[in-house]
Amino acid sequence: MLENEVYEKVKEIVVGYLNVNDNEIRPETNLVEELCADSIALVELGFRFSETFSIPMVEGDSELFIMKNLVNFIVEKMHNN
């Protein structure tokens, strides 16, 4: 899966779970600060990303709250599996 495909899938998951408009999401978007994702939402999103991409998720890394960092993390994990 290419990075842009991962980005679009992550965006789809975030839009669906947080019930936000897809135009609110950019590579620089912070899930916590801009989309108001709370700790429960972050855990649930982590599970969804883990299931969707068949990778383990790391909890508590605030760098992963930013879309582009999250996508890079997922792509890296997918290529290392």
C-alpha positions in Angstrom: 0.0 0.0 0.0 1.4 3.4 -1.0 1.7 6.3 1.4 -1.1 8.3 -0.2 -3.4 5.2 0.0 -2.6 4.9 3.7 -3.3 8.6 4.2 -6.7 8.3 2.6 -7.6 5.2 4.6 -6.5 6.8 7.9 -8.5 9.9 6.9 -11.5 7.8 6.2 -11.2 6.0 9.6 -10.8 9.4 11.5 -13.7 11.0 9.7 -15.9 8.0 10.4 -15.0 7.7 14.1 -14.8 11.3 15.1 -17.7 12.4 12.9 -15.8 15.3 11.3 -15.8 16.7 7.8 -13.0 15.3 5.6 -12.0 18.8 4.6 -11.0 19.4 8.3 -8.2 16.9 7.9 -4.8 17.8 6.4 -1.4 16.2 6.9 -0.7 18.8 9.7 -3.9 18.2 11.5 -3.5 17.3 15.2 -6.2 14.8 16.2 -6.3 16.0 19.8 -5.9 19.8 19.5 -7.9 20.3 16.3 -10.4 17.5 16.2 -10.9 17.1 20.0 -10.1 13.4 20.1 -10.1 12.3 23.7 -8.2 9.4 25.2 -11.0 6.9 24.6 -11.2 8.0 20.9 -7.4 7.7 20.6 -7.5 4.1 21.9 -10.4 3.2 19.6 -8.7 4.7 16.6 -5.5 2.8 17.5 -7.4 -0.4 17.5 -9.0 0.4 14.1 -5.6 1.3 12.6 -4.1 -1.9 14.0 -6.9 -4.0 12.5 -7.0 -2.2 9.2 -3.2 -2.2 8.6 -2.3 -5.4 10.5 0.3 -3.6 12.6 0.8 -3.0 16.3 0.0 0.4 17.6 2.0 2.4 20.1 0.0 4.2 22.7 0.9 7.5 24.3 3.1 8.9 21.6 1.9 12.5 21.1 3.8 12.8 17.8 1.3 10.3 16.4 -1.6 12.7 17.0 -0.5 14.5 13.9 -1.8 13.0 10.7 1.4 13.0 8.7 3.4 11.4 11.6 0.7 8.8 12.1 0.7 7.9 8.4 4.5 7.7 8.3 4.4 5.4 11.4 1.9 3.1 9.7 3.8 3.0 6.5 7.0 2.2 8.3 5.4 -0.6 10.4 3.8 -2.1 7.3 7.1 -2.2 5.5 8.9 -3.7 8.5 6.4 -6.6 8.9 
